[in-house]
């Protein structure tokens, strides 16, 4: 009840407006979503530790940069999880991937360190994963992969420093849950890929059979 009242007053004081055209009642209207040009093909990328990587679009349009920024950085707009996850879902629909293609998978979000989670109030990857779990009708598991070391923000680093920053930052608990399992590993953005690749490495070393990455946006697909 408290959450509903809080949401009501927030919507009253700060009504939702589209980040593209300022149309009210939504953070991303259908017209602006169309401008983003969701990919209707799947580009197969060779990425270490990942069996595959799916992304809805490339990091080119100013609007998607704004949406990701508002989702990840202050002032946080947690509710962007729904329209951003819808971009991923629409990509899967366009390439004709359905629930049956991932029926034997489980979903795991890239985790945040506990201190950063408390500071932000939510894990953006987990919020995306909730919607994808519902769409694919497969379990969301958030008690296996954890971030044991606090790291620097990746966007503040360059080159090899990014790789070293996340090396051995993650670990698996309750390993029996993922033994011989196929995993969809969820994050918001793929820049250098060091974070998602390190998570995939830890999952595979802990018994996972296959790890496929899913992100909203990728910077420079190769």
C-alpha positions as CSV (number, residue, x, y, z in Angstrom):
1,X,0.0,0.0,0.0
2,X,2.8,2.4,0.9
3,X,4.6,1.7,-2.4
4,X,1.3,2.5,-4.3
5,X,0.8,5.7,-2.5
6,X,4.5,6.7,-3.1
7,X,4.1,5.9,-6.8
8,X,0.9,7.9,-6.9
9,X,2.4,11.1,-5.4
10,X,5.5,10.7,-7.5
11,X,3.5,10.5,-10.7
12,X,1.4,13.4,-9.5
13,X,4.5,15.6,-8.8
14,X,6.7,14.3,-11.6
15,X,4.5,12.9,-14.4
16,X,6.1,10.4,-16.8
17,X,7.2,12.0,-20.0
18,X,8.9,10.4,-23.0
19,X,12.6,11.1,-23.0
20,X,12.4,11.5,-26.8
21,X,9.5,13.8,-27.5
22,X,8.2,14.7,-24.0
23,X,4.8,13.1,-24.6
24,X,3.2,12.4,-21.2
25,X,2.3,9.1,-19.5
26,X,5.3,7.1,-20.8
27,X,9.1,7.2,-20.7
28,X,9.4,5.9,-24.3
29,X,6.5,6.4,-26.7
30,X,5.9,4.1,-29.6
31,X,7.0,6.8,-32.1
32,X,10.3,7.3,-30.4
33,X,10.9,3.6,-30.0
34,X,10.5,3.2,-33.7
35,X,13.2,5.8,-34.2
36,X,15.7,3.7,-32.2
37,X,15.6,1.0,-35.0
38,X,15.6,-2.2,-33.1
39,X,17.7,-4.8,-34.8
40,X,15.8,-7.3,-36.9
41,X,18.7,-9.6,-37.4
42,X,21.0,-11.5,-35.0
43,X,24.7,-10.8,-35.4
44,X,26.7,-13.7,-34.3
45,X,29.7,-12.4,-32.4
46,X,32.8,-14.4,-31.3
47,X,33.2,-13.4,-27.6
48,X,35.4,-15.3,-25.2
49,X,33.4,-17.1,-22.5
50,X,30.1,-16.5,-24.1
51,X,28.3,-19.0,-26.4
52,X,26.4,-16.1,-27.9
53,X,25.4,-12.5,-27.3
54,X,22.0,-10.8,-28.1
55,X,21.5,-7.1,-28.2
56,X,18.5,-5.0,-29.2
57,X,20.4,-2.1,-30.8
58,X,23.7,-0.4,-31.2
59,X,24.8,2.6,-29.1
60,X,24.4,5.2,-31.8
61,X,21.1,7.1,-31.3
62,X,21.3,10.0,-28.8
63,X,17.9,8.8,-27.3
64,X,19.2,5.3,-26.3
65,X,22.2,7.0,-24.7
66,X,19.9,9.2,-22.7
67,X,17.7,6.2,-21.6
68,X,20.6,4.1,-20.5
69,X,22.1,7.1,-18.6
70,X,18.9,7.8,-16.8
71,X,18.6,4.2,-15.9
72,X,22.1,3.8,-14.5
73,X,23.0,7.2,-13.1
74,X,21.5,9.8,-10.9
75,X,18.7,10.8,-10.8
76,X,17.8,7.1,-11.3
77,X,14.7,6.2,-13.2
78,X,14.1,2.6,-12.1
79,X,10.8,2.4,-14.1
80,X,12.9,2.5,-17.4
81,X,13.5,-1.2,-16.8
82,X,10.2,-2.0,-18.5
83,X,10.6,0.0,-21.8
84,X,14.3,-1.1,-22.0
85,X,13.5,-4.7,-21.5
86,X,10.7,-4.3,-24.1
87,X,13.4,-3.3,-26.6
88,X,15.1,-6.7,-26.0
89,X,11.8,-8.6,-26.2
90,X,10.9,-6.9,-29.4
91,X,14.3,-7.8,-30.8
92,X,13.7,-11.4,-30.1
93,X,10.3,-11.2,-31.7
94,X,11.8,-9.6,-34.8
95,X,14.3,-12.4,-35.2
96,X,11.6,-15.0,-34.4
97,X,13.1,-16.2,-31.2
98,X,10.4,-17.4,-28.8
99,X,10.0,-19.0,-25.4
100,X,10.7,-22.5,-26.6
101,X,14.2,-21.5,-27.8
102,X,15.2,-20.9,-24.1
103,X,13.0,-23.2,-22.2
104,X,15.9,-25.1,-20.7
105,X,17.7,-21.9,-19.5
106,X,17.7,-20.0,-16.3
107,X,18.2,-16.2,-16.0
108,X,21.0,-14.6,-14.0
109,X,21.6,-10.8,-13.8
110,X,25.1,-9.3,-13.6
111,X,25.3,-8.4,-9.8
112,X,26.2,-5.2,-8.1
113,X,28.4,-5.0,-5.0
114,X,26.2,-4.7,-1.9
115,X,27.4,-1.1,-1.2
116,X,26.6,0.1,-4.7
117,X,23.2,-1.7,-4.5
118,X,22.3,0.1,-1.3
119,X,23.4,3.4,-2.8
120,X,21.5,3.0,-6.0
121,X,18.5,1.2,-4.4
122,X,18.2,-1.4,-7.2
123,X,20.3,-3.5,-9.6
124,X,19.5,-2.4,-13.1
125,X,20.4,-5.8,-14.6
126,X,18.1,-7.5,-12.2
127,X,15.2,-5.2,-13.0
128,X,15.7,-6.1,-16.7
129,X,16.0,-9.7,-15.9
130,X,12.6,-9.7,-14.1
131,X,10.8,-8.7,-17.2
132,X,12.8,-11.2,-19.4
133,X,12.1,-14.0,-16.9
134,X,8.4,-13.3,-17.2
135,X,8.5,-13.1,-21.0
136,X,10.5,-16.4,-21.4
137,X,8.7,-18.0,-18.5
138,X,12.0,-19.3,-17.0
139,X,13.4,-18.9,-13.5
140,X,15.3,-15.8,-12.4
141,X,18.2,-16.8,-10.0
142,X,19.8,-14.0,-8.0
143,X,21.5,-16.0,-5.2
144,X,24.3,-17.6,-7.1
145,X,26.4,-15.0,-8.8
146,X,27.6,-12.3,-6.4
147,X,30.1,-9.4,-6.6
148,X,32.5,-9.9,-3.7
149,X,34.8,-6.9,-4.4
150,X,33.8,-3.3,-4.9
151,X,35.3,-2.0,-8.1
152,X,35.7,1.3,-9.8
153,X,33.1,2.4,-12.3
154,X,34.1,0.9,-15.7
155,X,33.3,4.1,-17.7
156,X,35.9,5.9,-15.7
157,X,38.6,3.6,-16.9
158,X,40.2,2.7,-20.2
159,X,41.8,-0.2,-21.9
160,X,43.5,-2.9,-19.8
161,X,42.5,-1.1,-16.6
162,X,38.9,-2.1,-17.2
163,X,39.8,-5.8,-17.5
164,X,41.9,-5.7,-14.3
165,X,39.2,-3.8,-12.5
166,X,36.7,-6.7,-12.7
167,X,39.1,-9.6,-12.6
168,X,38.2,-12.0,-9.7
169,X,35.5,-9.5,-8.6
170,X,32.7,-12.1,-8.8
171,X,32.1,-15.5,-7.3
172,X,29.4,-18.2,-7.2
173,X,27.5,-19.4,-4.2
174,X,25.0,-22.3,-4.2
175,X,26.9,-23.8,-7.2
176,X,24.6,-26.8,-7.3
177,X,21.9,-24.6,-8.7
178,X,23.8,-23.9,-11.9
179,X,25.5,-27.3,-12.4
180,X,25.1,-28.3,-16.0
181,X,22.6,-25.5,-16.6
182,X,22.2,-23.2,-19.6
183,X,22.2,-19.6,-18.5
184,X,21.0,-16.3,-19.9
185,X,23.3,-13.6,-18.4
186,X,21.6,-10.2,-18.3
187,X,23.2,-6.7,-18.3
188,X,22.2,-3.3,-19.6
189,X,25.1,-2.4,-21.9
190,X,28.1,-4.0,-23.6
191,X,31.0,-1.7,-24.0
192,X,34.3,-3.6,-23.8
193,X,32.5,-6.7,-22.4
194,X,35.0,-7.3,-19.6
195,X,32.3,-7.4,-16.9
196,X,29.9,-9.8,-18.6
197,X,32.8,-12.0,-19.8
198,X,34.2,-12.2,-16.3
199,X,30.8,-13.2,-15.0
200,X,30.5,-15.9,-17.7
201,X,33.9,-17.2,-16.8
202,X,33.0,-17.6,-13.2
203,X,29.7,-19.3,-14.0
204,X,31.3,-21.8,-16.3
205,X,34.1,-22.5,-13.9
206,X,31.4,-23.2,-11.3
207,X,29.6,-25.8,-13.4
208,X,27.4,-23.9,-15.9
209,X,27.0,-25.7,-19.2
210,X,26.4,-22.7,-21.5
211,X,26.3,-18.9,-21.0
212,X,24.5,-16.6,-23.4
213,X,24.7,-12.9,-22.8
214,X,21.7,-10.5,-23.3
215,X,22.0,-6.7,-23.2
216,X,19.9,-3.8,-24.3
217,X,22.7,-2.1,-26.3
218,X,26.2,-2.7,-27.6
219,X,28.7,0.0,-28.4
220,X,30.8,-1.5,-31.3
221,X,29.8,-4.9,-32.5
222,X,32.6,-6.7,-34.3
